[in-house]
Each structure stands twice: as structure tokens, then as C-alpha cells.
Amino acid sequence: MPSDKQDSRFNPLSAEEARVILGKGTERAFTGEYTDLKDPGTYVCRRCNAPLYRSDDKFASECGWPSFDDEIEGAVRQVADPDGFRTEILCKNCGGHLGHVFVGEGFTARNTRHCVNSMSMKFYPRGTELPAVIR
């Protein structure tokens, strides 16, 4: 389980990135760099470079954060949020906080919305080599 202390094995994080990824925080709505991005490519974990989401699964939910209706198979772990209502999503490789997943809203045929903090990810345009995953 991640803590607020950075692990030197992983990519260095800014104080704000650490607040979100390690401290399970949330960036302000409509401020993330990837909220409105529509370019084709892959989103990887900012902390460990593990591929998380494909742009083909991204959709405009108008919620203020990047939204995806599916993750790359095996990339994301879901756990009950301490608030007792939501389901938290974590990078399965490093345990970094990504955001929350919601089911039953009807936005897409998959009926699932991964609401992800832009700060938790880095985007690589289609055709760009992805960085090596840090294990």
C-alpha cells in the first residue's frame, strides 16, 4: 500500500502529484491536462509507467476529469473506498491512486466510468514508444 513517502525506485513526483498519487488526493475539476484531450494514444501511470488506458476507451463525461469506460486488461485494481460509497482505482503495478470508478451511470454501452486524475497519468501519442515499466 502506498504511503506519502516517495519510493526512489519509481519516477520522482512533484509535491502536488505525490498528494494525489500517494496521498489519495484529487485534483480540482476541469484543471487536468488530459480532461479534454482527444488525441489517439496510451495513458500510463505517472509513477511507474505501467500502461493503464487507451484513448479508444476515453469519452467526454463532462465530470471535470478524464473518463474511460475500460482499462487495459490487468492494469487497474479496484478497492472499496474508505468513505463506504465509492470504489477507488489504483495502478495494479505500483499501488498509486488513480481516482474512482462508477458503474450504472449510462454514459456508454459499457456503463462504467473510470474517473481518473490527469496527475496520475502521462499520455503517449499513438506511434510513440512507451517507457519501460518500473517494477
Secondary structure, DSSP 8 states (H G I E B T S, - for coil): ---SS--TTS----HHHHHHHTT-----TT-STTSS---SEEEEETTT--EEEEGGGEE---SSS-EES---TT-EEEEE-TTSS-EEEEETTT--EEEEEEES--SSTT-EEEEE-GGGEEEEETTS-------
